């Protein structure tokens, strides 16, 4: 992926940050979010506060990088996709608590660490893509294992964090025995081997390979607006989005979020960035530029996302779901989900 020149310079500058901490009106961000998604937010923050952000983009291994740097790490803010990655940062002792009324007022309790080490900044729902011409308006996660979908369902690897998160939520609702049977049922319904990306689910629906697919909500906005090219625009237009729920709950959501690094040399500026990211301005950018669901109640959605209908997030705390990740991964292998 080609990144804008000025962002690429910021990333390159960030790579050399270990040589010394930034000045008082700068902060250092380590992020696994795609630069193209986070850039509009950082630009708005700098324009609002005058604080420059030096960005280090790490597709994987934020925790390993910060651990290796030790107490001398220049990292101020650690931004990650998937609650499991945020929980890992806390478990490894790489974050610090933040006492901020701004953050706790804006972010619902089930979307932040109970000790305020990390905070959700945006949500993405794990939804069902369906053939736009199909007579289907509602579905539960439990129904994905119904034999009526045999040979009609597409999904990416069961070991991908997006699916591990969903499967962990299923475990939280139903326990291990029921989850194993459910995973067996989904595997039996696959139209092709589990794999590829979420967008491949839409592509394969257009191609007649499957009728439904499990995927993240925000990709639809990226496809339909042509952000991924004309080919992907056709994929997005070939599907409709259904917000599934658990039979005894709501729609599973995962998050992007951030934490202040344990040894942040610019802690005050780091907290300012987190507080800005839950402001009305920033939450609107999440909604409009990234096609995500904002965490701050009352923020207007992008029209594409609004067309999916009202989202009722499942109320089981993300911190509880995270505790089931290892078991979910084990069950994926046990049933041979990706084979």
Sine and cosine of phi, psi and omega as CSV:
sin_phi,cos_phi,sin_psi,cos_psi,sin_omega,cos_omega
0.00,0.00,0.74,-0.67,0.01,-1.00
-1.00,0.01,0.77,-0.64,-0.03,-1.00
-0.97,-0.23,0.46,-0.89,0.05,-1.00
-0.82,0.58,0.56,-0.83,-0.11,-0.99
-0.85,0.53,-0.70,0.71,-0.06,-1.00
-0.92,0.38,-0.51,0.86,0.05,-1.00
-0.96,0.28,-0.65,0.76,0.03,-1.00
-0.84,0.54,-0.62,0.78,0.04,-1.00
-0.90,0.44,-0.63,0.77,0.02,-1.00
-0.90,0.44,-0.65,0.76,0.02,-1.00
-0.90,0.43,-0.71,0.70,0.00,-1.00
-0.90,0.43,-0.62,0.79,0.03,-1.00
-0.89,0.45,-0.62,0.78,-0.02,-1.00
-0.90,0.43,-0.50,0.87,-0.03,-1.00
-0.88,0.48,-0.47,0.88,-0.05,-1.00
-0.99,-0.12,0.22,0.98,-0.11,-0.99
-0.91,0.42,-0.39,0.92,-0.04,-1.00
-0.88,0.47,-0.29,0.96,-0.02,-1.00
-0.94,0.34,-0.33,0.94,0.01,-1.00
0.14,-0.99,0.44,-0.90,-0.03,-1.00
-0.96,0.27,0.35,-0.94,-0.01,-1.00
-0.97,0.23,0.20,-0.98,0.03,-1.00
-0.95,0.30,0.08,-1.00,-0.13,-0.99
-0.88,0.47,-0.46,0.89,-0.03,-1.00
-0.97,-0.23,0.55,0.84,0.13,-0.99
-0.69,-0.72,0.32,-0.95,0.19,-0.98
-0.56,-0.83,0.31,-0.95,-0.10,-1.00
-0.90,-0.43,0.86,-0.52,-0.06,-1.00
-0.94,-0.35,0.82,-0.57,0.17,-0.98
-0.98,-0.20,0.82,-0.58,-0.10,-1.00
-0.61,-0.79,0.61,-0.80,0.14,-0.99
-0.98,-0.19,0.03,1.00,0.08,-1.00
-0.96,0.27,0.60,-0.80,0.03,-1.00
-0.84,0.54,0.75,-0.67,-0.03,-1.00
-0.79,0.61,-0.62,0.79,-0.01,-1.00
-0.89,0.46,-0.41,0.91,0.00,-1.00
-1.00,0.08,-0.57,0.82,-0.09,-1.00
-1.00,0.01,-0.38,0.93,-0.08,-1.00
-0.81,0.58,-0.73,0.68,-0.02,-1.00
-0.86,0.50,-0.56,0.83,0.01,-1.00
-0.93,0.36,-0.68,0.74,-0.02,-1.00
-0.93,0.36,-0.61,0.79,0.06,-1.00
-0.88,0.47,-0.70,0.72,0.00,-1.00
-0.91,0.42,-0.62,0.78,0.02,-1.00
-0.89,0.46,-0.72,0.69,-0.01,-1.00
-0.90,0.44,-0.65,0.76,0.03,-1.00
-0.90,0.43,-0.55,0.83,-0.04,-1.00
-0.98,0.19,-0.57,0.82,-0.16,-0.99
-0.90,-0.43,-0.32,0.95,-0.10,-0.99
0.98,0.18,0.05,1.00,-0.01,-1.00
-1.00,-0.01,0.86,-0.51,0.03,-1.00
-0.98,0.18,0.52,-0.85,0.01,-1.00
-0.88,-0.48,0.88,-0.47,0.12,-0.99
-1.00,-0.01,0.87,-0.50,-0.17,-0.99
-0.95,-0.30,0.78,-0.63,0.15,-0.99
-0.93,-0.37,0.93,-0.38,0.01,-1.00
-1.00,-0.02,0.87,-0.50,0.01,-1.00
-0.82,-0.58,0.96,-0.29,-0.02,-1.00
-0.85,0.52,-0.64,0.77,0.04,-1.00
-0.65,-0.76,0.32,-0.95,0.21,-0.98
0.99,0.12,0.48,0.88,0.06,-1.00
-0.87,0.49,-0.73,0.68,-0.03,-1.00
-0.87,0.49,-0.68,0.73,-0.01,-1.00
-0.90,0.43,-0.62,0.78,0.00,-1.00
-0.90,0.43,-0.74,0.68,-0.04,-1.00
-0.93,0.37,-0.62,0.78,0.06,-1.00
-0.87,0.49,-0.69,0.73,-0.02,-1.00
-0.91,0.41,-0.55,0.83,-0.01,-1.00
-0.97,0.24,-0.41,0.91,0.07,-1.00
0.91,0.42,-0.50,-0.87,-0.07,-1.00
-0.90,0.44,-0.35,0.94,-0.01,-1.00
-1.00,0.05,0.09,1.00,-0.03,-1.00
-0.85,0.52,0.72,-0.69,0.04,-1.00
-0.99,0.12,-0.04,1.00,-0.08,-1.00
-0.90,0.43,0.75,-0.66,0.08,-1.00
-0.97,-0.25,-0.73,0.69,-0.02,-1.00
-0.83,-0.55,0.70,-0.71,0.05,-1.00
-0.92,-0.39,0.90,-0.44,-0.07,-1.00
-0.90,-0.44,0.77,-0.64,-0.09,-1.00
-0.65,-0.76,0.36,-0.93,0.13,-0.99
-0.97,-0.22,0.71,-0.70,0.00,-1.00
1.00,-0.03,0.81,-0.59,-0.03,-1.00
-0.88,0.47,-0.50,0.87,0.02,-1.00
-0.88,0.47,-0.62,0.79,0.03,-1.00
-0.92,0.39,-0.61,0.80,0.04,-1.00
-0.92,0.38,-0.67,0.74,0.02,-1.00
-0.89,0.46,-0.59,0.80,0.03,-1.00
-0.89,0.46,-0.64,0.77,0.02,-1.00
-0.88,0.48,-0.65,0.76,0.03,-1.00
-0.92,0.38,-0.72,0.70,-0.04,-1.00
-0.87,0.49,-0.52,0.85,-0.01,-1.00
-1.00,0.07,0.04,1.00,0.04,-1.00
0.95,0.31,0.54,0.84,-0.10,-1.00
-0.97,-0.24,0.09,1.00,-0.05,-1.00
-0.80,-0.60,0.11,-0.99,0.05,-1.00
-0.67,-0.74,0.47,-0.89,0.01,-1.00
-0.95,0.33,0.47,-0.88,0.03,-1.00
-0.80,-0.60,0.86,-0.51,0.03,-1.00
-0.99,-0.11,0.99,-0.11,-0.07,-1.00
-0.67,-0.74,0.90,-0.43,0.05,-1.00
-0.91,0.42,-0.52,0.85,0.04,-1.00
-0.86,0.51,-0.72,0.70,-0.05,-1.00
-0.95,0.31,-0.71,0.71,-0.06,-1.00
-0.95,0.31,-0.42,0.91,0.06,-1.00
-0.97,0.24,-0.62,0.79,-0.09,-1.00
-0.99,0.17,-0.51,0.86,-0.16,-0.99
-0.95,-0.32,0.84,-0.54,0.03,-1.00
-0.83,0.55,0.50,-0.87,-0.13,-0.99
-0.85,0.52,-0.60,0.80,-0.04,-1.00
-0.97,0.25,-0.06,1.00,-0.01,-1.00
-0.92,-0.38,0.39,0.92,0.09,-1.00
-0.53,-0.85,0.35,-0.94,0.01,-1.00
-0.89,0.46,0.67,-0.74,-0.03,-1.00
-0.87,0.49,-0.41,0.91,0.05,-1.00
-0.97,-0.23,0.22,0.98,0.07,-1.00
0.88,0.48,0.63,0.78,0.12,-0.99
-1.00,0.09,-0.57,0.82,0.06,-1.00
-0.72,-0.70,0.37,-0.93,-0.06,-1.00
-0.68,-0.73,0.74,-0.67,0.12,-0.99
-0.94,0.35,0.63,-0.78,0.00,-1.00
-0.89,-0.45,-0.42,0.91,0.06,-1.00
-0.40,-0.92,0.33,-0.94,0.00,-1.00
-0.84,-0.53,0.51,-0.86,0.20,-0.98
-0.77,-0.63,0.77,-0.63,-0.02,-1.00
-1.00,0.07,0.59,-0.81,0.12,-0.99
-1.00,0.02,0.96,-0.28,-0.21,-0.98
-0.90,-0.44,-0.01,-1.00,0.11,-0.99
-0.92,-0.39,0.81,-0.59,0.21,-0.98
-1.00,0.02,0.69,-0.72,0.03,-1.00
-0.74,-0.67,0.49,-0.87,0.10,-1.00
-0.77,0.63,0.78,-0.63,-0.09,-1.00
-0.86,0.51,-0.43,0.90,-0.03,-1.00
-1.00,-0.02,-0.02,1.00,-0.06,-1.00
-0.98,0.21,0.59,-0.81,0.06,-1.00
-1.00,0.09,0.97,0.25,-0.01,-1.00
-0.57,-0.82,0.86,-0.51,-0.04,-1.00
-0.86,-0.51,-0.23,0.97,-0.02,-1.00
-0.48,-0.88,0.49,-0.87,0.03,-1.00
-0.33,-0.95,0.53,-0.85,0.12,-0.99
-0.98,-0.18,0.33,-0.94,0.08,-1.00
-0.88,0.47,-0.59,0.81,0.01,-1.00
-0.86,0.51,-0.58,0.81,-0.06,-1.00
-0.95,0.30,-0.17,0.98,0.04,-1.00
-0.90,0.44,-0.37,0.93,0.01,-1.00
-1.00,-0.05,0.03,1.00,0.00,-1.00
-0.91,0.43,0.75,-0.66,-0.02,-1.00
-0.84,0.54,-0.29,0.96,0.02,-1.00
-0.90,0.44,-0.28,0.96,0.02,-1.00
-0.99,-0.14,0.21,0.98,-0.04,-1.00
-0.84,0.54,0.81,-0.59,0.00,-1.00
0.96,0.28,0.25,0.97,-0.12,-0.99
-0.82,-0.57,0.04,1.00,-0.15,-0.99
-0.90,-0.44,0.69,-0.73,0.08,-1.00
-0.88,-0.48,0.58,-0.81,0.01,-1.00
-0.35,-0.94,0.44,-0.90,0.04,-1.00
-0.98,0.18,-0.01,-1.00,-0.05,-1.00
-0.77,0.64,0.67,-0.74,0.06,-1.00
-0.91,0.41,-0.34,0.94,0.01,-1.00
-1.00,0.00,-0.03,1.00,0.07,-1.00
-0.93,0.36,0.63,-0.77,-0.04,-1.00
-0.80,0.60,-0.55,0.84,0.01,-1.00
-0.88,0.48,-0.65,0.76,0.00,-1.00
-0.99,0.15,-0.59,0.81,0.07,-1.00
-0.85,0.53,-0.62,0.79,0.05,-1.00
-0.89,0.46,-0.72,0.70,0.02,-1.00
-0.89,0.45,-0.70,0.71,-0.03,-1.00
-0.91,0.41,-0.56,0.83,0.07,-1.00
-0.91,0.42,-0.62,0.78,0.05,-1.00
-0.91,0.42,-0.63,0.78,0.05,-1.00
-0.88,0.47,-0.66,0.75,0.06,-1.00
-0.86,0.50,-0.67,0.74,0.00,-1.00
-0.89,0.46,-0.54,0.84,-0.01,-1.00
-0.99,0.12,-0.63,0.78,-0.26,-0.97
-0.82,-0.57,-0.20,0.98,-0.01,-1.00
1.00,0.04,0.15,-0.99,-0.16,-0.99
-0.94,0.34,-0.70,0.71,-0.07,-1.00
-0.88,0.47,-0.73,0.68,0.00,-1.00
-0.92,0.39,-0.58,0.82,0.00,-1.00
-0.93,0.37,-0.65,0.76,0.05,-1.00
-0.87,0.49,-0.70,0.72,0.03,-1.00
-0.90,0.44,-0.63,0.78,0.01,-1.00
-0.90,0.43,-0.70,0.71,0.02,-1.00
-0.90,0.44,-0.63,0.78,0.09,-1.00
-0.86,0.51,-0.66,0.75,-0.01,-1.00
-0.91,0.41,-0.66,0.75,0.03,-1.00
-0.91,0.42,-0.68,0.73,0.02,-1.00
-0.85,0.52,-0.66,0.75,0.01,-1.00
-0.91,0.41,-0.37,0.93,-0.04,-1.00
-1.00,-0.04,-0.07,1.00,-0.11,-0.99
-0.91,0.42,0.69,-0.73,0.08,-1.00
-0.99,0.12,-0.35,0.94,0.04,-1.00
-0.43,-0.90,0.16,-0.99,0.02,-1.00
-0.87,0.49,0.63,-0.78,0.05,-1.00
-0.87,0.49,0.75,-0.66,-0.02,-1.00
0.30,-0.95,-0.12,-0.99,-0.03,-1.00
0.97,0.25,-0.39,-0.92,-0.02,-1.00
-0.91,-0.42,0.10,-0.99,0.07,-1.00
-0.89,0.45,-0.63,0.77,-0.01,-1.00
-0.91,0.41,-0.47,0.88,0.06,-1.00
-0.88,0.47,-0.48,0.88,0.07,-1.00
-0.87,0.49,-0.69,0.73,0.04,-1.00
-0.92,0.39,-0.67,0.74,0.02,-1.00
-0.87,0.49,-0.67,0.75,-0.05,-1.00
-0.97,0.26,-0.43,0.90,0.15,-0.99
-0.92,0.39,-0.71,0.71,0.06,-1.00
-0.87,0.49,-0.60,0.80,-0.03,-1.00
-0.99,0.17,-0.01,1.00,0.05,-1.00
0.99,0.16,0.18,0.98,-0.01,-1.00
-0.98,0.22,-0.62,0.78,0.00,-1.00
-0.64,-0.77,0.28,-0.96,0.03,-1.00
-0.99,-0.16,-0.53,0.85,0.02,-1.00
-0.71,-0.70,0.38,-0.93,0.04,-1.00
-0.55,-0.83,0.48,-0.88,0.07,-1.00
-0.98,-0.17,0.79,-0.61,-0.12,-0.99
-0.32,-0.95,0.11,-0.99,0.04,-1.00
-1.00,0.07,0.50,-0.87,-0.11,-0.99
-0.93,0.36,-0.63,0.78,-0.19,-0.98
-0.94,0.34,-0.35,0.94,0.02,-1.00
-0.89,0.46,-0.45,0.89,-0.05,-1.00
-0.90,0.43,-0.68,0.74,0.06,-1.00
-0.88,0.47,-0.66,0.75,0.01,-1.00
-0.90,0.44,-0.61,0.80,0.01,-1.00
-0.96,0.28,-0.77,0.63,-0.13,-0.99
-0.92,0.39,-0.47,0.88,0.01,-1.00
-1.00,0.08,-0.02,1.00,0.02,-1.00
0.99,0.16,0.21,0.98,-0.01,-1.00
-0.89,0.46,-0.45,0.89,0.02,-1.00
-0.98,-0.18,0.16,0.99,0.00,-1.00
0.96,-0.26,0.23,-0.97,-0.07,-1.00
-0.90,0.44,-0.57,0.82,0.01,-1.00
-0.88,0.48,-0.71,0.70,-0.01,-1.00
-0.94,0.35,-0.47,0.88,0.06,-1.00
-0.87,0.49,-0.63,0.78,0.03,-1.00
-0.92,0.40,-0.60,0.80,0.05,-1.00
-0.88,0.48,-0.73,0.69,-0.05,-1.00
-0.90,0.43,-0.55,0.83,-0.02,-1.00
-0.98,0.21,-0.27,0.96,-0.03,-1.00
-0.99,0.11,-0.12,0.99,-0.10,-0.99
-0.83,-0.56,0.32,-0.95,0.24,-0.97
-0.86,-0.52,0.36,-0.93,-0.08,-1.00
-0.95,-0.32,0.75,-0.66,0.07,-1.00
-0.89,-0.46,0.75,-0.66,0.04,-1.00
-1.00,-0.01,0.99,-0.15,-0.01,-1.00
-0.95,0.32,0.28,-0.96,0.14,-0.99
-0.70,-0.71,0.34,-0.94,0.24,-0.97
-0.96,0.27,0.48,-0.88,-0.02,-1.00
-0.86,0.51,-0.50,0.87,0.00,-1.00
-0.90,-0.43,0.45,0.89,-0.04,-1.00
-0.27,-0.96,-0.43,-0.90,-0.05,-1.00
-0.94,-0.35,-0.41,-0.91,-0.03,-1.00
-1.00,0.06,0.71,-0.70,0.01,-1.00
-0.95,0.32,0.76,-0.65,0.08,-1.00
-0.83,-0.56,0.55,-0.84,0.22,-0.98
-0.90,-0.44,0.06,-1.00,-0.18,-0.98
-0.69,-0.72,0.32,-0.95,0.43,-0.90
-0.97,-0.26,0.55,-0.83,-0.05,-1.00
-0.37,-0.93,-0.05,-1.00,-0.07,-1.00
-0.47,-0.88,0.34,-0.94,0.04,-1.00
-0.63,-0.78,0.39,-0.92,0.12,-0.99
-1.00,0.05,0.78,-0.63,-0.03,-1.00
-0.90,0.44,0.54,-0.84,-0.06,-1.00
-0.82,0.57,-0.67,0.74,-0.08,-1.00
-0.96,-0.29,0.50,0.86,-0.06,-1.00
-0.81,0.59,0.88,-0.48,0.03,-1.00
-0.96,0.29,-0.32,0.95,-0.01,-1.00
-0.83,-0.56,0.88,0.47,-0.13,-0.99
-0.88,0.48,-0.70,0.71,-0.05,-1.00
-0.88,0.48,-0.68,0.74,0.01,-1.00
-0.92,0.39,-0.57,0.82,0.03,-1.00
-0.89,0.46,-0.70,0.72,0.03,-1.00
-0.90,0.43,-0.61,0.79,0.06,-1.00
-0.86,0.51,-0.64,0.77,0.01,-1.00
-0.90,0.43,-0.72,0.69,0.01,-1.00
-0.87,0.50,-0.67,0.74,-0.01,-1.00
-0.92,0.39,-0.59,0.81,0.05,-1.00
-0.90,0.43,-0.61,0.79,-0.08,-1.00
-0.93,0.36,-0.19,0.98,0.13,-0.99
-0.94,-0.33,0.19,0.98,0.08,-1.00
-0.96,0.30,0.27,-0.96,0.03,-1.00
-0.85,0.53,-0.66,0.75,-0.03,-1.00
-0.89,0.46,-0.76,0.65,-0.05,-1.00
-0.93,0.36,-0.65,0.76,0.01,-1.00
-0.90,0.44,-0.53,0.85,0.07,-1.00
-0.94,0.35,-0.57,0.82,0.06,-1.00
-0.91,0.41,-0.69,0.73,0.07,-1.00
-0.82,0.57,-0.68,0.73,-0.06,-1.00
-0.95,0.32,-0.68,0.73,-0.15,-0.99
-1.00,0.02,-0.63,0.78,-0.07,-1.00
-1.00,0.04,-0.53,0.85,-0.11,-0.99
-0.94,-0.35,-0.08,1.00,0.03,-1.00
0.85,0.53,0.57,0.82,0.04,-1.00
-0.98,-0.21,0.21,-0.98,0.12,-0.99
-1.00,0.01,0.86,-0.52,0.05,-1.00
-0.90,0.44,0.44,-0.90,0.05,-1.00
-1.00,0.05,-0.35,0.94,-0.04,-1.00
-0.99,0.13,0.89,-0.45,-0.02,-1.00
-0.84,0.55,0.61,-0.79,0.06,-1.00
1.00,-0.05,-0.12,0.99,0.02,-1.00
-0.96,0.28,0.73,-0.68,-0.01,-1.00
-0.93,0.37,0.63,-0.77,0.01,-1.00
-1.00,0.02,0.35,-0.94,0.19,-0.98
-0.90,0.43,0.56,-0.83,-0.03,-1.00
-0.84,0.55,-0.57,0.82,0.03,-1.00
-0.88,0.47,-0.73,0.68,-0.02,-1.00
-0.93,0.36,-0.62,0.78,0.02,-1.00
-0.87,0.49,-0.52,0.86,-0.02,-1.00
-0.92,0.39,-0.27,0.96,0.02,-1.00
-0.95,0.30,-0.31,0.95,-0.07,-1.00
0.98,-0.19,0.13,-0.99,-0.06,-1.00
-0.93,0.37,0.69,-0.72,0.03,-1.00
-1.00,-0.10,0.79,-0.61,0.12,-0.99
-0.90,-0.43,1.00,-0.07,-0.06,-1.00
-0.88,0.47,0.59,-0.81,0.08,-1.00
-0.86,0.51,0.58,-0.81,-0.12,-0.99
-1.00,-0.06,-0.10,0.99,0.07,-1.00
-0.90,0.44,0.80,-0.59,-0.05,-1.00
-0.85,0.53,0.62,-0.78,0.01,-1.00
-0.86,0.51,-0.53,0.85,0.01,-1.00
-0.91,0.42,-0.51,0.86,0.07,-1.00
-0.96,0.28,-0.65,0.76,0.01,-1.00
-0.88,0.47,-0.64,0.77,-0.04,-1.00
-0.85,0.52,-0.54,0.84,-0.05,-1.00
-0.91,0.40,-0.25,0.97,-0.03,-1.00
-0.99,-0.15,0.08,1.00,-0.10,-1.00
-0.87,0.49,-0.71,0.70,-0.04,-1.00
-0.89,0.46,-0.66,0.75,0.02,-1.00
-0.92,0.40,-0.65,0.76,0.03,-1.00
-0.88,0.48,-0.71,0.70,0.02,-1.00
-0.88,0.47,-0.65,0.76,0.00,-1.00
-0.90,0.44,-0.66,0.75,-0.01,-1.00
-0.93,0.37,-0.58,0.82,0.06,-1.00
-0.84,0.54,-0.71,0.70,0.03,-1.00
-0.93,0.36,-0.63,0.78,-0.05,-1.00
-0.86,0.50,-0.66,0.75,-0.03,-1.00
-1.00,0.03,0.01,1.00,-0.02,-1.00
0.90,0.44,0.63,0.78,-0.13,-0.99
-0.83,0.56,-0.64,0.76,-0.09,-1.00
-1.00,-0.07,0.05,1.00,-0.05,-1.00
-1.00,0.10,0.00,0.00,0.00,0.00
